[in-house]
Amino acid sequence: MIPNLTRDMSLVQRTPEWPVWPPPGRWLSGALFEARPALRKLVVLADADLLAGGDDSTLSQQVLLTGLLTHPYVKVLRYRDEGPPADLPRRSYGQSAAGYNLVEGWAELRPPNNDGVRGVQYLDGSRIHDKAVYGAGAARARGAGSVAYRDHAWEATADQRERDLLAAEVAQVVEADVFVTERPYLFELRAPVTQGVTICRTAEALAVVALYLRSQHEFVLWCAADGAGPRANEWLYYQIGAMALLPEFWRWSVGRAQVQSEQDQETLADLSNALWQRITRALRMRDSFHRAYGLPQRRDAVRTMLVELDTLLVTLMSAVDASAAFVHILLGLPVKQRHRAGWQHHPWLATVAGKDAALARLLEPGTALARTLDILRLLRNTVHKEVIRATMRQRAFIRDAPITLPKEDEQTILDSMDAV
């Protein structure tokens, strides 16, 4: 799953700005409903040690995230508790003692003044930002109980907790949408430490940033740390993603070649294509769902989210049913019973076991696949009865809309989720 964004009200009013349009290499048709980028760029603060160097030639999550953050629709600032490394070049601004001496692309936290206020300075293009954190929350972290850093001495543990909370406060004052960090203390806190900032580990940040770029019709297949790498058009991107999730899909072609009837071969070709296309569509719908889920949870956004969820569940279950129909024909099971083909139907699964016991065992009750199918089919079955609902809920600054599971199947769904 793609992590949901923090949807509480931000303490800052972020500034709208249109990115340069059209981007290099994009041809516009001039059609009335042609899409264009969102109204503002994504702002990211990242712990500097989590980003790759420009000479890193691996294909790790760290390199991919670093490459995506070079996109012109993204603003990224690096951060370290100790400040930027001493060997990085600095640029001076202003002639007085109060002038600035900054490293481009870094947010720098200054020592506290006599009132305990700490300045935060950074460059945005040629514009200097000079803000402040007051540090009261960070100071309280010194006395908090915590599992994080238990291998440190007490004073060192308190110091690090305070530095962690200060880093989160820096993310808030630089107006970051996302703070990329692996600081364990920030992830064990139950109460939000920032407003309007989503705190993510590297893998989660990679998913969020990639979703943002796809929402701007930027479909990056992979990239190096400097951002170089191939792009795709929208549907090709999701088709490649579907194929990556079906690593043994080539075996379906082998299976089709084994049947004697040309009509059955044609039907199997149609069914295998149906599986691939429905997984492709489901991936695209998943993005639509997460975009709606990431919006402030007002009624229109919640209704859109539930429509996307309904459509996603139906599409995924239809892919599963297509695979069962394929197996039914491939194993030579009776034509008159083809309408009964379904991995959730135990009599049909027993018939499959008579032809291929190993295949049937994959979906035996209690297996991981059977549990996953239970979740999908029970949620999908709501299309035959009451719709899936979401109940509006207000907690402090956060307005949320938890999804309500169908009452008669709730425990089965939760047990299956726990099991997998």
NUBAMAR-188049 format. One record per atom (N, C-alpha, C, O): y, z, x; residue in three letters. Coordinates in steps of 0.2 Angstrom, whole numbers, plus 5000, padded with zeros to 4 digits. Each point is the difference from the previous one (the first is absolute). Layout:
<rovos>
YZXALA/...
</rovos>
This chain:
<rovos>
499450005004MET/500650004996MET/500650005004MET/500050035006MET/500549944992ILE/500750005003ILE/500350064998ILE/500150024994ILE/500250035011PRO/500350064998PRO/500649994995PRO/500449955001PRO/499750094994ASN/500549994996ASN/500750035003ASN/499950055004ASN/500649924995LEU/500650025002LEU/500350074997LEU/499850024995LEU/500650025009THR/500350064998THR/500549974995THR/500549965001THR/499550074992ARG/500449974995ARG/500550054998ARG/500449994995ARG/499750065009ASP/500650054998ASP/500649975002ASP/500149955003ASP/500550084994MET/500649975001MET/500350015007MET/499950065002MET/500349895001SER/500250015007SER/500750035000SER/500450004995SER/499750045010LEU/500750035001LEU/500549955002LEU/500650025000LEU/499249935003VAL/500549955002VAL/500049944995VAL/499549984997VAL/501149985003GLN/500049944996GLN/499949945005GLN/500549985004GLN/498949994996ARG/499949955005ARG/500449944998ARG/500149984994ARG/500149985011THR/500449945000THR/499749944998THR/499549985004THR/500649984991PRO/499749944999PRO/500249955005PRO/500650005002PRO/499049955000GLU/500249955004GLU/499549944999GLU/499450015000GLU/500849935000TRP/499649944999TRP/499849985007TRP/500449995004TRP/498950014998PRO/499949965006PRO/500249935000PRO/500149974995PRO/499950005011VAL/500249935001VAL/499549964996VAL/499450015000VAL/500849944996TRP/499649964996TRP/500349935000TRP/500649995000TRP/498949965000PRO/499350015001PRO/499850025007PRO/500449985005PRO/499050054996PRO/499850015007PRO/499849945004PRO/499949954997PRO/500050055009PRO/499849945004PRO/499449984998PRO/499550034999PRO/500449905000GLY/499449974998GLY/499850004993GLY/499549974998GLY/501050064998ARG/499850004992ARG/500449954997ARG/500649995001ARG/499149974995TRP/500349944997TRP/500150024992TRP/499550034997TRP/501149965001LEU/500150024993LEU/500049944995LEU/500249955002LEU/499550064992SER/500049954995SER/500650004996SER/500149944997SER/500350115003GLY/500550004995GLY/499950024993GLY/500450004996GLY/498950025003ALA/499850014993ALA/500450074998ALA/500150045004ALA/500049964989LEU/500350064997LEU/499750075002LEU/500450045001LEU/499049964998PHE/499650075001PHE/499750015007PHE/499650045001PHE/500749925004GLU/499750015007GLU/500250075002GLU/500650025000GLU/498950015003ALA/500150075002ALA/500450005007ALA/500049955004ALA/500450114997ARG/500350015006ARG/499950075002ARG/499750044996ARG/500549985010PRO/499950075002PRO/500350054996PRO/500549994996PRO/499350085005ALA/500350054996ALA/500750015003ALA/500249975004ALA/500150084992LEU/500750015001LEU/500250045007LEU/500650005002LEU/498950035001ARG/500150035006ARG/499450015004ARG/499549984998ARG/500750035009LYS/499450005005LYS/499750074999LYS/500250054998LYS/499149955005LEU/499650065001LEU/500350035006LEU/500149975005LEU/500050104995VAL/500250045005VAL/499550055003VAL/499750034995VAL/500149965011VAL/499550045003VAL/500250045006VAL/500349985004VAL/499550094996LEU/500150045006LEU/499350015002LEU/499550024996LEU/500349975011ALA/499450015002ALA/500050045006ALA/500450005005ALA/499150054996ASP/499950035006ASP/499849955005ASP/499549965000ASP/500950045006ALA/500049955005ALA/499349995003ALA/499849945001ALA/499850115000ASP/499449995003ASP/499449974996ASP/499549995002ASP/500750004991LEU/499549974996LEU/500149925000LEU/499649974997LEU/500950015006LEU/500249925000LEU/499749985007LEU/500150035005LEU/499749904995ALA/499749975006ALA/500549975004ALA/500649994998ALA/499350015008GLY/500449965005GLY/500049934999GLY/499549974997GLY/501049995005GLY/500049934999GLY/499449965004GLY/499949944998GLY/499850095007ASP/499549975004ASP/499350024998ASP/499549985003ASP/500550054991ASP/499350024998ASP/499749944996ASP/500349984995ASP/499150005008SER/499749944997SER/499450014995SER/499749964998SER/500250115001THR/499450014995THR/500249994993THR/500649984999THR/499050024997LEU/500149994992LEU/499950074997LEU/499550004995LEU/500850055007SER/499950074997SER/500550004994SER/500549964999SER/499450104997GLN/500550014994GLN/500750025003GLN/500549984997GLN/499550055009GLN/500650015003GLN/500449945002GLN/500650004999GLN/499049955004VAL/500449945002VAL/500249964993VAL/500549975000VAL/499150034995LEU/500149964994LEU/500650034997LEU/500549974997LEU/499650105002LEU/500650034997LEU/500649995004LEU/500549984998LEU/499450025009THR/500649995004THR/500349934999THR/500649985000THR/498949975000GLY/500249934998GLY/500349994994GLY/500549964999GLY/499250074995LEU/500449994994LEU/500750035000LEU/500449984996LEU/499750085007LEU/500650035000LEU/500649965004LEU/500650015000LEU/499249935003THR/500549965004THR/500249954994THR/500549965002THR/499250044992HIS/500349954995HIS/500750014999HIS/500250064999HIS/500249885000PRO/500750014998PRO/500150044994PRO/500650024999PRO/499049994996TYR/500150034994TYR/499950085001TYR/500050044995TYR/499849985011VAL/499950075002VAL/500550035005VAL/500149965005VAL/500150104994LYS/500450035005LYS/499650065002LYS/499850044996LYS/500149965011VAL/499650065003VAL/500450045005VAL/500349975004VAL/499650094996LEU/500350055005LEU/499450045003LEU/499650024996LEU/500449985010ARG/499550045004ARG/500350085000ARG/500650015000ARG/498950035001TYR/500350075001TYR/499550045004TYR/499449995000TYR/500850065004ARG/499750045004ARG/500350075000ARG/500650005000ARG/499050055000ASP/500350075000ASP/500550015006ASP/500550035000ASP/499349945006GLU/500450015006GLU/500549955001GLU/500450005005GLU/499749954990GLY/500549955001GLY/499649945003GLY/499550005002GLY/500949944999PRO/499749945003PRO/499950015007PRO/500350045003PRO/499249935000PRO/499850005007PRO/500749995004PRO/500449964998PRO/499650075008ALA/500650005004ALA/500149935003ALA/500649985002ALA/498949984999ASP/500149935003ASP/500249954995ASP/500149945002ASP/500050074992LEU/500249954995LEU/500849995001LEU/500450055001LEU/499849894999PRO/500849995000PRO/500450034995PRO/499850004994PRO/500750035007ARG/500550034995ARG/500649955000ARG/500249975005ARG/500150034989ARG/500749974999ARG/500550054998ARG/499950044996ARG/500749965007SER/500550044999SER/500549984995SER/500249945000SER/500050104995TYR/500549984995TYR/500650065000TYR/499850065000TYR/500849925001GLY/500550044999GLY/500250035007GLY/499650005005GLY/501050014996GLN/500350025007GLN/500150085001GLN/500050025005GLN/500050024989SER/500150075001SER/499450045001SER/499449975001SER/500750095000ALA/499450045001ALA/499550004994ALA/499450025001ALA/500949974994ALA/499649994994ALA/499749934999ALA/499749994994ALA/500349975011GLY/499749934999GLY/499250015000GLY/499750055000GLY/500049894998TYR/499350004999TYR/499749965006TYR/500249955003TYR/499250074999ASN/499649975005ASN/499350004997ASN/499650045001ASN/500249904996LEU/499450004996LEU/499549945002LEU/500249965004LEU/499250054995VAL/499449955001VAL/499949974994VAL/499950024994VAL/500249915006GLU/499949964994GLU/499350014997GLU/499550005004GLU/500450004990GLY/499450014996GLY/499750075000GLY/499450014998GLY/501050045004TRP/499750075000TRP/500550044996TRP/500649995000TRP/499150064996ALA/500450054997ALA/499950065005ALA/499550025002ALA/501150015000GLU/500050065004GLU/500350064997GLU/500550004997GLU/499150055004LEU/500250074997LEU/500450045006LEU/499750015005LEU/500950014994ARG/500450045005ARG/499850074999ARG/499850034995ARG/500450015011PRO/499950075000PRO/500550034994PRO/500549974998PRO/499350095000PRO/500450034994PRO/500750035003PRO/500150025006PRO/500449974989ASN/500650035002ASN/500050084999ASN/499550024998ASN/501150015002ASN/500150074999ASN/499750024993ASN/499950064999ASN/500249894996ASP/499850024993ASP/499349984999ASP/499750014994ASP/499949975011GLY/499349984999GLY/499949934997GLY/499449984999GLY/501149985000VAL/500049934998VAL/499949955006VAL/500250015005VAL/499349954994ARG/499849955005ARG/500249934998ARG/499849984994ARG/500549985010GLY/500249934999GLY/499449965000GLY/499650015004GLY/500449934992VAL/499549955001VAL/500449945000VAL/500449984996VAL/499549985010GLN/500449945001GLN/499549945001GLN/499550015003GLN/500749934995TYR/499649945001TYR/500549944999TYR/500550014997TYR/499249935005LEU/500449944999LEU/499749964995LEU/499350004999LEU/501149974997ASP/499749954995ASP/500449935001ASP/500649994998ASP/499149975007GLY/500449945002GLY/500550035005GLY/499950035005GLY/500849954993SER/500550035004SER/500350064997SER/500550035003SER/499349994991ARG/500350064997ARG/499650075002ARG/499450005000ARG/501050055002ILE/499850065002ILE/500050054994ILE/500450004996ILE/499050035003HIS/499950054995HIS/500050075003HIS/499650015005HIS/500850044993ASP/500050065003ASP/499950054994ASP/500550014996ASP/498950025003LYS/499950044994LYS/499750075003LYS/500150015006LYS/499750034989ALA/499850075002ALA/499450034996ALA/499949984994ALA/499750065010VAL/499550044996VAL/500250075001VAL/500350025005VAL/499650024990TYR/500250075000TYR/499550055003TYR/500150065002TYR/499349924997GLY/499450035004GLY/499850074997GLY/499650035003GLY/500749994991ALA/499750064997ALA/499350004998ALA/499650045001ALA/500249904996GLY/499349994998GLY/499550005006GLY/499550035000GLY/500849945006ALA/499649995006ALA/499950075003ALA/499550025002ALA/501050024998ALA/500050075002ALA/499550044997ALA/499650045003ALA/500449954990ARG/499550044996ARG/499349985002ARG/499550044999ARG/500349905003ALA/499449985002ALA/499750045006ALA/499450015001ALA/501050035002ARG/499850045006ARG/499550054998ARG/499650025003ARG/500650014991GLY/499650064998GLY/499549984995GLY/499650054997GLY/500349895001ALA/499549984995ALA/499350005003ALA/499849995006ALA/499750034990GLY/499350005002GLY/499849925000GLY/500249964996GLY/499350025009SER/499849935000SER/499450005004SER/499850045005SER/499849914993VAL/499449985004VAL/500149965006VAL/499750015005VAL/500949954994ALA/500249965006ALA/500250045006ALA/500350055000ALA/499549925006TYR/500250035006TYR/499750075002TYR/500350045003TYR/499149984994ARG/499850065001ARG/499750015007ARG/499950065002ARG/500049895001ASP/499850005007ASP/500650025005ASP/499950015006ASP/500749994991HIS/500650025004HIS/500150075000HIS/499850044996HIS/500649985009ALA/500350075000ALA/500450014994ALA/500349954997ALA/499850115000TRP/500450014994TRP/500749975001TRP/500249964995TRP/500250055010GLU/500649975001GLU/500049935000GLU/500549974997GLU/499150005007ALA/499949935000ALA/499849974993ALA/500349944998ALA/499350094998THR/499949984993THR/500650004996THR/500149954996THR/500350105004ALA/500650014996ALA/500549945002ALA/500349974996ALA/499750025011ASP/500549955002ASP/499849934998ASP/500449964998ASP/499050035002GLN/499749934998GLN/500149994992GLN/500249944998GLN/499750114998ARG/500150004993ARG/500749984999ARG/500249964995ARG/500350075008GLU/500749994999GLU/500249935002GLU/500449974997GLU/499350015009ARG/500149935002ARG/499849954995ARG/500349954999ARG/499150064998ASP/499749964995ASP/500549994994ASP/500149954997ASP/500150115000LEU/500450004994LEU/500749975002LEU/500349964996LEU/500050055010LEU/500649975002LEU/499949925000LEU/500549964998LEU/498950025004ALA/499949925000ALA/500049984993ALA/500349944999ALA/499450094996ALA/500049984993ALA/500750004998ALA/500249964996ALA/500250095006GLU/500750004997GLU/500449945003GLU/500549984997GLU/499450005010VAL/500349955003VAL/499849934996VAL/500549964998VAL/498950045000ALA/499849944995ALA/500450004994ALA/500249944998ALA/500050114999GLN/500450004994GLN/500749985001GLN/500349964996GLN/500050075010VAL/500749985001VAL/500149935002VAL/500649984999VAL/498949995004VAL/500149935002VAL/499849954995VAL/500049945000VAL/499950094994GLU/499849964994GLU/499449965000GLU/500049954997GLU/499550085006ALA/499349975001ALA/499750004994ALA/500050054996ALA/499649895002ASP/499650004994ASP/499350035003ASP/499750034996ASP/500149965010VAL/499450025003VAL/500150035006VAL/500449985004VAL/499250084997PHE/500050035007PHE/499350005002PHE/499550024997PHE/500449945009VAL/499349995003VAL/499950055005VAL/500350015005VAL/499250044994THR/499950055004THR/499250034999THR/499749984995THR/500150055010GLU/499350035000GLU/500150085000GLU/499550035001GLU/501150004998ARG/500150075001ARG/499650044995ARG/500249994994ARG/499350045008PRO/499650034995PRO/500350054995PRO/499850014994PRO/500750035009TYR/500450054996TYR/500349974993TYR/500050034995TYR/500349915006LEU/500349974994LEU/499549984995LEU/500249994994LEU/499249995008PHE/499549984995PHE/499650064996PHE/499749994995PHE/500450075008GLU/499750064996GLU/500550044996GLU/499750044996GLU/500949945004LEU/500550034995LEU/499949974993LEU/499949944999LEU/500150114996ARG/499949984993ARG/500749984997ARG/500049954996ARG/500550085006ALA/500749994997ALA/500349945004ALA/499950005006ALA/500449954991PRO/500349955004PRO/500550025005PRO/500450054998PRO/499649935008VAL/500550025005VAL/500649955000VAL/500550025003VAL/499549924994THR/500549965000THR/500149974993THR/499550004996THR/501049975002GLN/500149964994GLN/500149935001GLN/500549985004GLN/499149984993GLY/500149935001GLY/499749975006GLY/500149945001GLY/499550105003VAL/499749975006VAL/499350014999VAL/499750054998VAL/499949905003THR/499250005000THR/499850015007THR/500149965004THR/499550104997ILE/499850015006ILE/499349985001ILE/499550014996ILE/500449945009CYS/499349975000CYS/499750005007CYS/500450005005CYS/499050004996ARG/499649995006ARG/500049935001ARG/500249964996ARG/499650025010THR/500149935003THR/499649954995THR/500349954998THR/499150075000ALA/499649954996ALA/500350004993ALA/500149944997ALA/500250115000GLU/500350004994GLU/500749965000GLU/500249964996GLU/500250055010ALA/500649965000ALA/499949935001ALA/500349964997ALA/499150025006LEU/499849935001LEU/499949974993LEU/500249944999LEU/499550104996ALA/499949974994ALA/500650004996ALA/500149954996ALA/500450105004VAL/500650004997VAL/500549945002VAL/500249964996VAL/499850035011VAL/500549955002VAL/499749934999VAL/500449964998VAL/499050035002ALA/499749944998ALA/500149984993ALA/500149944998ALA/499850114998LEU/500149994992LEU/500749984999LEU/500249964996LEU/500350075008TYR/500749994999TYR/500149925002TYR/500449974996TYR/499350015010LEU/500249935002LEU/499649954995LEU/500349954999LEU/499150074999ARG/499749954995ARG/500550004993ARG/500049954997ARG/500350105002SER/500450004994SER/500649965001SER/500449984995SER/499850005011GLN/500549965002GLN/499849935002GLN/500349965003GLN/499050034995HIS/499749935001HIS/499949995007HIS/500149945003HIS/499850115001GLU/499949995007GLU/499250025001GLU/499950065000GLU/499749895001PHE/499350025001PHE/499749995007PHE/499949945002PHE/500150115002VAL/499950015007VAL/499250015000VAL/499850054998VAL/499949905006LEU/499250015000LEU/499950055006LEU/499650044999LEU/500749955007TRP/500050065005TRP/500649985004TRP/500349955000TRP/499950105004CYS/500549995005CYS/500050045006CYS/499650065000CYS/500749925006ALA/500050045006ALA/500650054999ALA/500350004995ALA/499750045011ALA/500650054999ALA/500749975000ALA/500450034998ALA/499649915004ASP/500749975000ASP/500149964993ASP/500549975000ASP/499050034996GLY/500149974993GLY/499749935000GLY/500049974994GLY/499850005011ALA/499749945000ALA/499450004997ALA/499550045002ALA/500349914994GLY/499449994997GLY/500049964994GLY/500549984998GLY/498950004999PRO/500049954995PRO/500250034993PRO/499850054999PRO/500549904997ARG/500150024993ARG/499649964995ARG/499749955003ARG/500350064991ALA/499649964995ALA/500550004994ALA/500450044999ALA/499449914996ASN/500350004994ASN/499650064996ASN/499550035002ASN/500849984992GLU/499850064996GLU/499250004998GLU/499750045002GLU/500149904995TRP/499350004998TRP/499550005005TRP/499550035000TRP/500749935006LEU/499650005005LEU/499950075003LEU/499450015003LEU/501150024998TYR/500050075003TYR/499550044996TYR/499550045003TYR/500549974990TYR/499550044996TYR/499349975000TYR/499650045000TYR/500449895001GLN/499349975001GLN/499750025006GLN/499450025000GLN/501049995005ILE/499750025007ILE/499850074999ILE/499550025003ILE/500950024994GLY/499950074999GLY/499350014996GLY/499650055002GLY/500349914993ALA/499450014996ALA/499449985004ALA/499550035000ALA/500649925004MET/499449985004MET/499850065006MET/499550015001MET/501150025001ALA/499950055005ALA/499650064997ALA/499650045003ALA/500549974990LEU/499650054996LEU/499349984998LEU/499650054998LEU/500349895003LEU/499349974998LEU/499749975006LEU/499949945001LEU/499950105005PRO/499849985006PRO/499349965000PRO/499949965004PRO/499750054991GLU/499449964999GLU/500049954995GLU/499549984997GLU/501150005001PHE/500149954995PHE/499649935001PHE/499849974996PHE/500250025011TRP/499649945002TRP/499349994997TRP/499749954999TRP/500050115000ARG/499350004998ARG/499949984993ARG/499549974998ARG/501150034998TRP/500049974993TRP/499949925001TRP/499649984995TRP/500749995010SER/499849935001SER/499349995001SER/499749954998SER/500050095007VAL/499349995001VAL/499650014994VAL/499549964999VAL/500750094997GLY/499650014994GLY/500049944995GLY/499549984997GLY/501149995002ARG/500149944996ARG/499549955002ARG/499749964996ARG/500250035011ALA/499649945002ALA/499350014999ALA/499649955000ALA/500250114998GLN/499350024999GLN/499749984993GLN/499450004999GLN/501149994996VAL/499749994993VAL/499949935000VAL/500349965003VAL/499250024992GLN/499849934999GLN/500549964996GLN/500149945001GLN/500150094993SER/500449974995SER/500749985002SER/500350055003SER/499949894996GLU/500749985002GLU/500550044995GLU/500550025002GLU/499349994992GLN/500450034995GLN/500150085003GLN/500550024999GLN/498950015003ASP/500150075002ASP/500450005007ASP/500450055000ASP/499549905004GLN/500550005006GLN/500750004998GLN/500450035003GLN/499849924992GLU/500750004998GLU/500250064997GLU/500650025001GLU/499050024995THR/500250064997THR/500150055005THR/500450045000THR/499149965005LEU/500150055006LEU/500649995004LEU/500450055002LEU/499849894999ALA/500649985003ALA/500650034996ALA/500550035003ALA/499549964991ASP/500650024995ASP/500050085000ASP/500550035001ASP/498950004999LEU/500050085000LEU/500350035007LEU/500350045000LEU/499549925006SER/500250035006SER/500749995001SER/500450045003SER/499949904994ASN/500749995000ASN/500450054996ASN/500550025002ASN/499250004992ALA/500350054996ALA/500050065003ALA/500650044999ALA/498949985005LEU/500150075003LEU/500550005005LEU/500450045000LEU/499749915004TRP/500549995006TRP/500750004997TRP/500450045002TRP/499749924992GLN/500649994997GLN/500250074997GLN/500650025000GLN/499050014997ARG/500250064996ARG/500150065005ARG/500550044999ARG/499249965007ILE/500250055005ILE/500749985003ILE/500450055001ILE/499749895000THR/500649985002THR/500650024995THR/500550035002THR/499449964992ARG/500550024995ARG/500150074999ARG/500550034999ARG/498950015002ALA/500050075000ALA/500550035006ALA/500350054998ALA/499649925007LEU/500450025006LEU/500849994998LEU/500450045002LEU/499749904996ARG/500749994998ARG/500350054994ARG/500550025000ARG/499049994995MET/500250054995MET/500150075003MET/500450044998MET/499249985007ARG/500050065003ARG/500750015003ARG/500350064999ARG/500049895004ASP/500750015003ASP/500550014994ASP/500450045000ASP/499549924994SER/500450014995SER/500050074997SER/500550034998SER/498950005002PHE/499950064997PHE/500450055005PHE/500450054997PHE/499549955009HIS/500350045005HIS/500849995000HIS/500450055001HIS/499849894998ARG/500850004999ARG/500250034994ARG/500650045001ARG/499149964994ALA/500250034994ALA/499950085000ALA/500550044998ALA/499049985006TYR/499950075001TYR/500550035005TYR/500150064999TYR/500249905005GLY/500450035005GLY/500750004997GLY/500550035004GLY/499749954990LEU/500650004997LEU/500150074997LEU/499650044999LEU/501149985000PRO/500150064997PRO/499650004993PRO/500149954996PRO/499650105002GLN/499650004994GLN/500350014994GLN/500050054996GLN/500449905002ARG/500349994994ARG/499549964995ARG/499549975002ARG/500750034992ARG/499549984995ARG/499849925001ARG/499449995000ARG/501149975002ASP/499849935001ASP/499549995006ASP/499649964999ASP/500650085006ALA/499649995006ALA/499350034999ALA/499549975002ALA/500450084994VAL/499350034998VAL/499649954996VAL/499449995001VAL/501049984994ARG/499649954996ARG/499849945004ARG/499449984999ARG/501050005005THR/499849945005THR/499450025004THR/499549965001THR/500550105002MET/499550035004MET/499350004996MET/499549985003MET/500550044991LEU/499450004996LEU/499849934998LEU/499349994999LEU/501149975000VAL/499849934998VAL/499649975006VAL/499549975000VAL/500850045006GLU/499749985007GLU/499350035001GLU/499649965002GLU/500450104996LEU/499450045001LEU/499449974995LEU/499549995003LEU/500750004991ASP/499549974995ASP/499849935003ASP/499449995000ASP/501049975002THR/499849935002THR/499650005006THR/499549975001THR/500750085004LEU/499650015006LEU/499350024999LEU/499549975003LEU/500450084992LEU/499350024999LEU/499649954997LEU/499449995001LEU/500949974994VAL/499649954997VAL/499849945005VAL/499449985000VAL/501150005004THR/499849955005THR/499550025005THR/499549965002THR/500550115000LEU/499550025005LEU/499350004997LEU/499549985003LEU/500550054991MET/499450004996MET/499749934999MET/499449995000MET/501049964999SER/499849944998SER/499749975007SER/499549965000SER/500750065006ALA/499749975006ALA/499350035001ALA/499649975002ALA/500450104996VAL/499350035001VAL/499549974995VAL/499449995002VAL/500849994992ASP/499649974995ASP/499849935002ASP/499449984999ASP/501049985005ALA/499949945002ALA/499450005006ALA/499649965000ALA/500550095004SER/499550015005SER/499350024997SER/499549975002SER/500550064992ALA/499350024997ALA/499749934997ALA/499449995000ALA/501149974997ALA/499749944997ALA/499749965005ALA/499549964999ALA/500950035007PHE/499749965006PHE/499350035002PHE/499649965001PHE/500350105000VAL/499450035002VAL/499449984995VAL/499549995001VAL/500750024992HIS/499649984995HIS/499749935001HIS/499449994999HIS/501049965002ILE/499849935001ILE/499650005006ILE/499549965000ILE/500750075005LEU/499749995007LEU/499350035000LEU/499649975004LEU/500350084993LEU/499350035000LEU/499649974994LEU/499450025000LEU/500849934997GLY/499649974995GLY/499850044994GLY/499549994997GLY/501050055001LEU/499850044994LEU/500149964994LEU/500449955000LEU/499450074994PRO/500049964994PRO/500749984998PRO/500450045000PRO/499649904998VAL/500749974998VAL/500250034994VAL/500650024999VAL/499050004996LYS/500250034994LYS/500350075001LYS/500350034995LYS/499550005010GLN/500350075002GLN/500650005004GLN/500250055002GLN/500149895000ARG/500550005004ARG/500650044998ARG/500450035004ARG/499749974989HIS/500650044998HIS/499950075001HIS/500550044999HIS/498949995003ARG/499950075001ARG/500250025007ARG/499950065002ARG/500249895002ALA/500150015008ALA/500650055001ALA/500549984997ALA/499450075006GLY/500550055002GLY/499850065004GLY/499550034998GLY/500849985007TRP/499750055005TRP/500050074996TRP/499750055003TRP/500749964992GLN/500150064997GLN/499450014994GLN/499950064997GLN/499749895002HIS/499550004995HIS/499350025003HIS/499849965004HIS/500050104995HIS/499450025004HIS/499349964998HIS/499749985005HIS/500249994989PRO/499549964999PRO/500049935004PRO/499549985002PRO/501149994998TRP/500149945004TRP/499850025008TRP/499749965003TRP/500650104999LEU/499950025007LEU/499250015001LEU/499849985006LEU/499950044990ALA/499250015001ALA/499749935000ALA/499549995004ALA/500849964992THR/499749935001THR/500149975007THR/499649975003THR/501050054999VAL/500249975007VAL/499650045005VAL/499749965005VAL/500150104994ALA/499650045005ALA/499349965001ALA/499750005005ALA/500049974989GLY/499449975000GLY/500049945005GLY/499549985002GLY/501149994999LYS/500149945004LYS/500250025007LYS/499849975005LYS/500650084996ASP/500350025006ASP/500250075000ASP/500550024998ASP/499050025004ALA/500150085000ALA/500650025004ALA/500350054998ALA/499849925008ALA/500550025004ALA/500749994997ALA/500550045001ALA/499649914996LEU/500649984996LEU/500250054995LEU/500550024999LEU/499049994997ALA/500050054994ALA/500250075003ALA/500450044996ALA/499349985009ARG/500150075003ARG/500850015001ARG/500250065000ARG/500249895002LEU/500750015002LEU/500450034994LEU/500550035001LEU/499249954993LEU/500450034994LEU/499650054996LEU/500250014994LEU/499350025009GLU/499750064997GLU/500550054999GLU/500450025003GLU/499550024991PRO/500450064998PRO/500150055006PRO/499550015004PRO/501150004998GLY/500150055005GLY/500249975007GLY/500350035004GLY/499649904997THR/500249975006THR/500849995000THR/500350004994THR/500049995011ALA/500749995001ALA/500249944996ALA/500650004996ALA/499049945004LEU/500249944996LEU/500050024992LEU/500449984996LEU/499150065002ALA/499950014993ALA/500650054998ALA/500349994994ALA/499950065010ARG/500650044999ARG/500649964999ARG/500450014996ARG/499749945009THR/500649964999THR/500049964994THR/500649994997THR/498949985001LEU/499949964994LEU/500150054994LEU/500349984995LEU/499550085005ASP/500250054994ASP/500750014999ASP/500349994995ASP/500150015011ILE/500750014999ILE/500349944997ILE/500450014996ILE/499449935007LEU/500349944998LEU/499849994992LEU/500549984996LEU/498950025003ARG/499849984993ARG/500350054994ARG/500249984995ARG/499850085007LEU/500250054995LEU/500849994999LEU/500250014994LEU/500149985011LEU/500849994999LEU/500149934997LEU/500449994995LEU/499249965007ARG/500049934996ARG/499950014993ARG/500349964996ARG/499250085002ASN/499850004993ASN/500550034995ASN/499949994994ASN/500650035009THR/500650024996THR/500349954996THR/500450004995THR/499549935008VAL/500349954996VAL/499749994993VAL/500249964996VAL/499250075003HIS/499750004994HIS/500250054995HIS/499850004994HIS/500650055008LYS/500250064996LYS/500750025002LYS/500449955000LYS/499750115000GLU/500750025001GLU/500349985007GLU/499650005005GLU/501049984996VAL/500349985006VAL/500050065005VAL/500150064998VAL/499949925008ILE/500150065005ILE/500850015000ILE/500449964999ILE/499750115001ARG/500750024999ARG/500250045006ARG/499650025004ARG/501149994996ALA/500350045005ALA/500550044997ALA/500449984996ALA/499650085006THR/500450054997THR/500650025004THR/499950025006THR/500749974992MET/500650025004MET/500150075001MET/499850044996MET/500449985011ARG/500050075002ARG/500650005005ARG/500149965004ARG/500350104995GLN/500550015004GLN/499950065004GLN/499950064997GLN/500249945010ARG/499950065004ARG/500650005005ARG/500049965005ARG/500550084994ALA/500550015005ALA/500449935000ALA/500249974995ALA/499850005011PHE/500349935000PHE/499649944999PHE/500249955000PHE/499150074999ILE/499549955000ILE/499849984992ILE/499850054997ILE/500349895001ARG/499749984994ARG/499449965001ARG/500149955003ARG/499450074994ASP/499349965001ASP/499749994994ASP/500250034994ASP/499349935006ALA/499649984994ALA/499349995002ALA/499749955001ALA/499950114999PRO/499350005002PRO/499649964995PRO/500150004994PRO/499449965008ILE/499649964996ILE/499450054997ILE/499750045004ILE/500249954990THR/499550044996THR/499449975000THR/500049944997THR/499450095005LEU/499449975000LEU/499750004993LEU/500250054996LEU/499449905002PRO/499650014993PRO/499650064999PRO/499650025005PRO/500650024990LYS/499750075000LYS/499250005000LYS/499850055004LYS/499949914993GLU/499350004999GLU/499649985007GLU/499550025002GLU/500949955002ASP/499749985007ASP/500450035006ASP/499849985006ASP/500650064992GLU/500450035006GLU/499650045005GLU/500149985006GLU/499450064992GLN/499750035005GLN/499549965004GLN/499950015006GLN/499849944991THR/499649955004THR/500449965005THR/499849995006THR/500849994992ILE/500549975005ILE/500250045006ILE/499949985005ILE/500250084993LEU/500350055005LEU/499450025005LEU/500150005006LEU/499350014991ASP/499450015004ASP/499849945005ASP/499950015006ASP/500249934991SER/499949945004SER/500549995006SER/499849985005SER/500850044993MET/500549995005MET/499950055006MET/500149995006MET/499750084992ASP/499850055005ASP/499549975004ASP/500050015006ASP/499549964991ALA/499349985004ALA/500249955005ALA/499749995005ALA/500849964993VAL/500149955005VAL/500650015005VAL/500249965004VAL/
</rovos>
